[in-house]
Amino acid sequence: MADAILDALEARGGRCLVGIPDPAFLALFQRAQQRGFTLLSPHHEAAGGFMAEAAARLTGAPVAVALSPGPGVANALPAMACALAEKAPVLFLGGARGALREPQLRGRFQYGDQMAMVAGVVKHAARIEDPKHAIQTIAEALDAALSGTPGPAYLDCAFPAMLGQAETTILPLPTSATPEPQTLAQAAFLLEQARAPMLLVGHGLSTAARAAAASFARRLGCPVVLTPGASALPGLGPQCFPYAFSPVAGEVIARSDLVLAVGTALGETVHFGRRRHWKAGDEARRWIAITADREAPEANRPIDLTLTGEAELTLRLLEQQLPKLNTRVDLPGWQQAEAARVVAWDDAAQAHPAAPIHPARLVSEAMEALPRDALLVRDGGAGVLFQLSRGGTHEGGVLWSRAFAHLGTGLPYAIGALAAERAMGMAPRPAWLLTGDSALLFHGAELETAVRLGLKIVCVVAADHQWGLEAAAYRQQSGEDAPRPGALWSKATRFDRIARGFGAEGIHVEDAADLPAAFAAAQAAQGPVVIHVAVDAQANGRDLPGWGELASWYSDGMAPAR
C-alpha cells in the first residue's frame, strides 16, 4: 500500500511526504526514505499541513501529509481549509479505524467520523477499505487535487487496508489542459489591437509559471500589476506594480484597455476586477483570463475571452503567437514614479525616532537588507499592512496566506518551501520571515524543525506584545484610551531566548540603529536566526497604513472604514 501511494505521487511530480509517523503509516515513511523522498516531520499536524501547502504552491506538484486517526485529522483541519482557500494540491492521508462491525457499541478510542470532519474543507474525499481498490482511489484523489482549480484532497485510510497489498495496475495520467488553437489566435488578435495592455498576476502561480509570465510580459512590453500576495516576476521587478497600495498601479489600470489576468480568481482583495480602482475606464476595457477553472473569474466579472488551461503552458503557447505589437504606454515614466514613491516611503520611515522602533522603520530596514534571491514569507496582521503599504517588488518570491489570512502559517511556510526547493535540487537560498509576535506563537515549536533540517531562515519578529490589528480596532471603535480586553499579553516573552532554547541563534534589538548589524549577522549565520525587534506598540496599532484598503476587502461591510 505504501508503494502505491508513493508511485502515484511520483508519477505526478510529487517527491515530498509530511507528517508525524503514526503506526498506520510507518511503512509509508520507511519506503519514502528508501526511495529518496523528502520527509518533513513537524510538531503539529496543522503546521505540517502548512509546510505541505507551501511546497505545493511553490512547485505545483502534489505533497502528501500523513495524519494519525482522530486527533491528527482534527488538528489538520485548519491546514485543509487554508490549502482549499490558497488553492494548493495537498493530499491528506488520515489513518482510520476499520469498518464498525458493531455500530451499537459506544465509547470507541481515538475515533471520530473523519469523513464528516473534512466535508467542506477539501475538494475531494474518499475512503480506502480494501487495498484491491487502492490504486484507483489514490489516483482519483490526486487528480482531483490537481485538476481545475487546485486544492486539497483527503483519503480515509482504514488500518486493514494500509497493511494489505495494493494492486499493481498502472493508471494513465491525465493530460494538461490547453486552450484550443482558435482561442489562442483570438487572444493574440486582441493583444495586437490593444494600445495599453497590462498583465494582472495573482498569487496562484508556481515558480515555473512565474518564469513563463515574466517571459510573456517582457515580450509584450506591458506593465504588470501584482495582486496582494503575488510575487514580482523574476528579472522583471521594475516592470511590476502592487495593486491598490500604489497610486502608480491605479494609473496603470485607468490607462489600460486590455487586462490579461493569470493566477487570480479576481476576488475581494482586487475588488472583483470591477469596483474601486477598476471603475475608471471599465466600460471600454477588455478582459482575457487564463485559468484552469473557467467559472472562477467569470463568477466575479464578465470576461471577454477565457483561455482554459495550465498557466505555464498557456502563457508559453500564447507568447509564440504574439504578433507585432502597437502598445502606447509610458512604462519608463511609471517605473520612475513607483521608484520615487518607495524612496519617499523609506525616507518617511527613517525619520521616525530610533527607539522605540516604529514598525514602518523596521519594514524599511528589513526590505533594504532582504537579499534579492531570498524567499519573502509574510505573517501577521499589522506588519503585513506596513509591508503592503511600503510596496516595492521582490523577485525572489513571496508566500503569504493571502486568501484565507490564516495567522501562524509563516514559519511552516518557510520550512516547507525551502525543503521543497532542496528536494528539487535547487541552489540553497535563505527565507526571510517578517512576522508579528502573535503570529509566531501559533507554531513557534517548528523552530526545532528548522534547526533539525539546517534551513537558513531569518525570522524577523515585530514584538509589541499585543494583537496589533485588534488593538487598532479597539482604538477605532472606542478611542485611544479605551480598554482592550483580550488584545494584550505578557511583555516578558523574548523570542531571541526562545530561539536559543531550540538551538537557533537569537538576536534582540531595541534601537533601530542596531538593525543593520542584526540583519548582517543573521545573513552570515549558517542556520535559523530569530531577531526579536521591540517595536512601538502604540504606533503599531495607531499608525496602520492602508486601513481603508483592508476594510474594502470585506464586500459585506464587516470591517470599519478609517
N, C-alpha and C positions, 0 to 999 in steps of 0.2 A: 504493500500500500504506500509506503514511504517513497519508493521509486516512481510510482505512478504520479504522485503529486509533483515531485521534482522534475520528472520528464515533461509534464505539461507546462510547468513554469518555464523551464529552459527552452522549450520549443517556441515560446512567445517572448524570449529575450530576458526572462527573469532569472537572476542569479543571487537572490538575497532572501534569507529567512530570518524572521524576527520572533522573539518570544522567550518566555521563561520556561525552561524544559519541564514538561509535565510527563508523568508516567505514560500517558496516552501517546505522547509524541517523541519519546526517547529515540526510537528507531529512526524517526524523521530527522532529528538533529544529528544522529550518528552518520546516516547516509549523506546528509547535506555536507557535513565536514569532510567526509571521504571524497566527495565529488567536487570539492573546492568551492562550494557556495560561501558567500559572505554571511556570517552569523552575527546577529546582534541580540544580546541578552540584556534587557532593561531591568529596572527595579519596580516598574509598574506597567500594567498592560496598556493603559491609556498612552503612556509615554512611548511604549513600543509601537503602538498604532500610529502615533505622530511621526516617529522615525521612518516607518514604512511609507507613510504618505509623502514625506519629503523626498525620499528616494524615488518613489514612483513618479512624482511630479517632475523631478529633475531629469530622469532618464526616459520617461514614457513607458517603461517596462513594468510588468506587474511584480509586486512584492507580497510574500506570504507572511502572515502573522499567526503563530500557534498560541492557543488560549486554553487554560485549564477550564474544566467544566464548572458551571455555576458562577462563582465569584470572578473567575478570569474573564469569562464572556461579559459579565455585568460591568467589570472595570473598563472594558474596551469600548463600551457603547459611546462615550464621548468622541473617541477617535473614529469610530464608524461614521458618526454624524458629521464630523469635520471632513473626513475623506469624501463623503457624499457632497457636501457643500463646495469643497475645493476641487472636486472632480478628479480624484486620484484612484487609479486602478489597483486597489489593495484587496487581496484575498485573505479573509479572516477564517481561520480554521478553529472551530470550537470543539474541544473534547466533550463528549456527551455520553450520558448513561444509555444503556441499551434500551430496547423497546420495553415498556412497562407491561410485564406479563400479568401482574396482579394490580390493576389500576385502583382497586378499592383501598389498598394499603396507603397509609399516610406517614408523614414524618421521614421522608427519604433524605439521605445525607448528600450534601453538595449537589443538589438537584434544583433545576428551575426549567420552566418552559422557554428554552433559549430561542426557538423559532419565533415565539411571540415577542420576546425581548427585542430582537433585531428588526422586527417589522417596522418599516418607516424610516430606518437609518441606513439601509443598504439597497442597491439596485436589484439584487437577486439573492435569493436564499433557497437552499435545498438541504436535504439530509441524506447521508450515506449510511444505510443499514447493512447492505450486502456488498462485499468487495467485488462481486461479479459485475456490478453496475458502476463501479467507482470511476473508471476511465471516462465514461460518457458524462457523468455528473460533474467531475472536476473540469473537464473541457468546457462544458456549458457555462459553469460559473466564471471561469477565466475569460471566456469570450464575451460574456455579458458585461464583465468589468471593463473590458477594452473597447467594446463596440459603442457606436454613437457617442454620446457624451460619457466619458469615462467615469467610473465610480466604484465603490466597494461592493464586493460580493461576499457571501457568507456560506460556509458549509458546516453543518452539524455532523460531526464525525463520531458515530457510535463506537464505543470501545471494541466490540467484537469485530467490526469492520476494519478498524485500524490494525488489528492483529492478523487479519486474513490476507490472502494473496489476491491482488487485483489482476484482471485480465491484461494481456499484453497487446491488445488491439491498438493500432496506431490510427488516430483520427486525423482527417485532413484539417489543416489550419485555415481559418478564414482569410480571405484576401483583403488588402487595404482598399477601402472605397476611394474612387477617384471621380472627379466630375466628368460629365460627358464632353467630348471634344467641342460640340457646338456651344455648350455653356461656357467653356474656356474662351472660345472665339468671341462670344458676346461680351465677356468681361474685358478682353483685350480691346475690343472696339470702344466700350465705354471709357476705358482708361485713355485711349488715344484722343477721344473727344474732349476729355476734361481739361480745363485750363488751370485748375488749382486742386489737384487730388491730394489726399492725405491718407496715411495709414493709421488706424486705431488698433493698438496692440494691447491685449489683455494679459492676465497673469496665467492663463491656461496653456502656455507654450512650454514644451520641453526644451532642453538645451539645443538639440538638433533643429527644432522648429524655429527657435530664435535666430539661429545662424541663417536659415533659409529666408526668414523675414528680413534680416539685415541685407542679404544679397539682393532681395527684391527691392527694398527701399532705396538702396544705393543705385540700382539700375533705373528706378523711376525718378530719382532725384527729388523726392517729396518729403515734407515734414512728417514726423512720426509722433503721435500723441499717445502717451502711456496712461492707461487706466491706473487708479490707485492699486498698488501691489504688483504692477507689471515691472519687468526688468528692462533697462535700456538695452538696445540691440548691440551685440558685440561689434566693436570697431566703428560704431555709429552714434556714440553718445551725444555729441553736439547737435545732431540732427533730431534728437528726441526731446519732447517737452511734456512735463507732467500735467495731466488733466486737472482742471479745477483750481489747483493751488498756485498755478502760474497764469498771470494775465496774458502772457505771450501765447500760451496754449489756447486761450479764449480767442485771440486774434486769428490764430491758425484756423480754428473751427469756423469762425464767422466768415472767413475768406474762402473756405473750401466749397467746391461744387460737387465733389465726389468723395465718399468715405469708403475705404476698404477696411472692414473690421475682421480681425482674426484673433482667436483665443479669448473672446469675450461673449457673454450672453446678453450684453447690454442691460445690466441690472441697475439696481438703485444707486450704486456708487458712481455710475456715469449717467444717472438720471434718464435711464432707458433710451438714451440717444435722441431724445426729443424734447426734454424740458431744460430749464435753467440755461446753461451755457450753449445749448444747441438751438435755442429759439431763433437767433439771428440767422437768416438765410435758409431756414429749414425747408420751406416750401420748394425751393429750387434745387436743393441738394439731393444727389443720387446716392444710393447705398448698395454696396456689394458686401456680402458676408461669406467668409469661409468658415464652415462649421461641419462637424461630424453629426450634428443633430439639427436637422433643418428647422425644427419648430422652436429651438431655443431663442435665437434673436428675433424671429418673426412674431414671437409672442409679445414682444415689448414695443416694437415699432414696425411699420411697413418696410420691407426690404425689396429693392428693385430686382436684384439678381442674387441667388444663393448658389454658392459652389459647395456642394456636399461632398466632403472628403477629408482625409487626414491632412492636417495643416502643412507639415513639411513638404510632402509630395505635391500637394495642390499649389503651394507657392512656387515650387521649382518648375512645375509644368506651366504655370501662368507666366512666369518670368521668361520662359522660352518663346512665348507668343507676343511679348511686348513689342509693339511697333514703334515707329518714330513718334516721339512724344512732343507735345505742344504746351508743356506746363509754363505758367507765368506766375511764379511765386517768388517772394523776396526771402528766400531761405537764409542767406547771409545776414540780412537785417534782423530776422527773428533770432538767429543764433547769438548775435551780438547783444540783443536786448535781454535774452534769457541769461547770458553770462553776466551781464551787468546787474541783473536782478539778484542773482545768487551772491555776487560780491557785496552788494548793498545789504543783503540779509546778514551775511557774515560780519560785516562791519558793525551793524547794529548789535549783533550778538556779542561781539568782542568789547563793546562799550559798557556792558554790564560789569559791576564790581567782581573782583576775583573771588571773593568769599562773602556770603555763601554763594555757591556756584549756581548761576542761573541755568535752567535746562536748555535754553537756546544756545548759550555759550558752550555747554557740553556737546550738543549736537554739532555745532560749528567746528569745534576742535576735533571731534571724532571723525567727521566726514573728511576733514582735511588730512587726517592721519590714515584713513582707510586705504589699504593697498588696492591698486587698480584691479588686481586679479582676484581679490578676496570675495567670498560669498557673503553678502549682507543679509542677515536674518533680523527681522523685527519682531518685537513682542511688547506687550503692554498697551496702555491706552493713551495717556497724556504724552509720553515720549514719542509715540508714533505720529501724533499730530504735529509735534515740533519737527520731526523728520520730514513729513509730507510738506509742511509749510516751507521749510528750507529748500526742498527740492534738489535740483541738480540731478545729474544722471550718473548711474553706476553700472558699468558694463560687465562687472563680474557676476551679476545675477542677484536677484532679491527673492527671499522666501518670507512669506507672512501669511497668516490666516486672514486673508482679506475678506472672503465671503462670509465665513462663519464667525470671525472675530473671536476665536477661542483663545483665552489667555493661557499661558503656560506652555505653548507649543514651541517656543523659541529654541530652548536648549535641545529638546528631542529633534527638532527640525535640523539643527546644525549637525548633530551626530549622524542622523540618517543620511543627510546629503553628502557629507564628507566620506562616510563609509561606502555609499553607492559609487562615488567617483573613484575611490580606491579599488572597488571591485571591477570597475570598467578599465582599470589600468591607466587612468588619467594622472597627470603630474600632480603631486600633492600641493595643496594651497590652504591658506587659513580661512576660517569662517569668523566673521565679526558679528557677534550678537549684541545689538543695542536693545536693552530691556529695562523694564521697571522692576523694582524690588518685589512688588506684589505678584507680578507675573512669574518671576524666577522661583518664588517659593512653591509654586504648584508642583514642579518636578525637579527641584534642586538636587535630589539624590542622584540624578543622572550625571552629575559631575563625576561620580565614581566611574560611570560607564565611559565617559570621555577620557578620563585618566587611563583606564584599563586598555582602551584602544589606541592610546597615544595620539589623539586627534588634536590638531592645532586650532583651538577655539579661543578667541579673545572675547570674554563676556564682560561688557561694559554695563554696569548696573547703576541706574539713576535711583539712588536711595533717598526717599523722602518720608518713609515710614507711614504711608497712608495710601488709601485707594485714590489715586490722583484725580481721575475723571469724576468719581463720586463726590470727592471733596469739592470739586469745581461745581458740580450740580447743586450741592447744598448752598454754595455761595450765590449761585444764580437765583435760586428759589427763595432763600431766606436771609440773604445778606452776609457781609463779610464776617461778622462775629457770631453768627448763628451756630448752635451746637451741631456736631457732625457725628451722630451716633452710628457706630458700625463702620466708619470710614477711617479710623485711626488705629494704629497698632504700635507695638513696642519699639522704642528708639534704641534698644540695646542690641538689636540684630546687626551683626557685622559679617558681610558676605566674604570679605577677604579672609577672615578667620575660618569661616565655614569651608572655603575652598581649600585652605591648607589642611584642614581636617580630612578632606577627601584625597589629599595627595597632589592637588593642583597648586599653582602659585597664586598668591593673593596680594593685592596692592590696595592701599587705602589713600584716597585723595580728598582733601578738604578745601584746597585752594586751586583755582583754575590755572594758575601759573605752573602748577606741577603736572598738569595733564599731558603736555607733550612728552615729558620724560617717562611718565607712566605708560603711554602708548608705545614709545620706543622700546621700553623694557619688555612689554608684552609681545611685541613683534619679534624680539630677539629670543624669546623663550622657546623651548622645544615642544612643550605640551600645552594643556589648557591653562589659561590665566583668567582670574576674576578681578576686575577693577571696581572696587566699591567707591562710587562717587557720591559724596554727600551734597545733594542739590537743595536749593532753596524750596522748602515745602510750600510756602505761600505763593511764590512765583509759579510753581508747577501747577497749582490749582487756580491761580488768578490770571496769569498771562497767556492762557492757552490760545494759540493761533488756530485759525481755521474752524472755530466752533460753529460758525454758520454752515460751513460745508458738511461737517459731521451731522448737524441737525437735518440737513437736506437729504441725507441718505435714508431717512425714515419717511417714506412717502405717505405713511398713515399719520404723520404729525406727532409721533411719540416723543421725539426729542425737542426740548425747548430751543427756540432760536435766540441768538445772543444779540 
